Amino acid sequence: MAIEPYYKVIFQNQKQIYEIYARSIYQSDMWGFIEVEEFVFGERTQLVVDPSEEKLKNEFKEVKRSYIPMHSIIRIDEVENQGVSKISEAGSGEGKVTNFPLPGITPTRKGGDD
């Protein structure tokens, strides 16, 4: 029996780094987005409650599917075990995160010569 993997998705959102776990991720039909479904959070039976994880749990509690812009994604890992979801400040010193520079998309003209 195959074990269904977890995906750890790390992305940047408004000067914060989000680390979440989900069961399903894939490229969206909307150009430039990754779809994340089936969010996984720690059980409430734990004695120690992480406020960062609780904040994420509340933020995503009624979300069926999230569309994350590709340019915000830092890393996606397939992992065997679920970790703790968390939010950290982008400039917290845990490693500087810089978005990869993307070329500007310039519209092209179709039709006749000018």
C-alpha positions in Angstrom: 0.0 0.0 0.0 1.5 3.3 -1.1 1.7 6.1 1.4 0.2 9.4 0.2 3.0 12.0 0.3 2.9 15.4 2.0 4.1 18.5 0.2 5.9 21.3 2.0 5.3 24.6 0.2 7.3 27.6 1.2 6.3 30.9 -0.3 6.6 34.6 0.4 3.5 36.7 1.2 3.7 40.4 2.2 7.2 40.3 3.8 6.5 37.0 5.5 7.6 33.5 4.7 4.8 30.9 4.9 5.6 27.2 5.3 2.5 25.0 4.8 1.9 21.3 4.3 -0.7 19.9 1.8 -1.6 16.7 0.2 -2.2 18.0 -3.3 -0.4 20.6 -5.4 -0.3 21.2 -9.2 0.1 23.9 -11.8 -3.1 25.9 -12.2 -5.1 26.4 -15.4 -4.7 30.1 -14.5 -1.3 31.1 -16.0 1.4 31.8 -13.4 -0.2 30.1 -10.4 0.3 26.9 -8.4 -2.9 25.3 -6.8 -2.6 24.0 -3.3 -5.3 21.7 -1.9 -6.0 19.6 1.2 -4.0 21.6 3.8 -2.6 19.6 6.7 -2.1 21.0 10.1 -1.1 19.5 13.4 -3.7 17.9 15.6 -5.3 19.9 18.5 -4.4 17.0 20.9 -0.9 18.3 21.2 0.0 19.8 24.5 2.1 22.6 23.1 0.3 24.9 20.7 2.4 26.9 18.2 0.8 30.4 17.8 2.2 30.7 14.2 0.6 27.4 13.2 -2.7 28.4 14.8 -2.7 31.6 12.9 -2.2 29.7 9.6 -4.9 27.2 10.6 -7.3 30.0 11.1 -6.3 31.8 7.9 -6.8 28.6 5.8 -9.7 27.0 7.8 -12.4 27.6 5.1 -10.1 27.5 2.1 -10.8 24.7 -0.2 -8.0 25.6 -2.7 -5.4 28.3 -2.7 -3.8 29.8 -5.8 -0.2 31.0 -5.1 1.6 33.0 -7.7 4.6 31.2 -9.1 6.9 34.1 -8.5 6.1 33.9 -4.7 7.1 30.2 -4.4 10.4 29.7 -2.8 10.5 25.9 -2.7 8.2 22.8 -2.9 9.3 19.6 -1.3 7.7 16.2 -1.3 8.2 14.9 2.3 7.3 11.6 4.1 6.2 13.3 7.3 4.2 16.4 8.0 6.1 19.1 9.9 4.9 22.2 11.7 3.4 24.9 9.5 4.7 28.3 10.4 5.0 32.0 9.4 8.3 33.8 9.8 9.5 37.3 8.9 11.4 37.5 5.6 14.2 39.4 7.1 14.5 37.3 10.3 18.0 36.2 9.5 17.2 32.5 8.9 18.6 32.9 5.5 17.9 35.8 3.2 15.2 35.2 0.7 15.2 37.1 -2.6 12.8 36.7 -5.4 14.3 35.4 -8.6 14.3 38.3 -11.1 11.7 37.7 -13.8 11.9 39.4 -17.2 9.2 41.8 -18.0 6.6 40.6 -20.4 6.3 43.0 -23.3 3.2 42.9 -25.4 3.8 42.3 -29.1 1.9 44.0 -31.8 0.0 41.9 -34.3 -0.9 43.2 -37.6 0.5 45.8 -40.1 3.7 47.7 -40.1 4.0 51.2 -38.5 
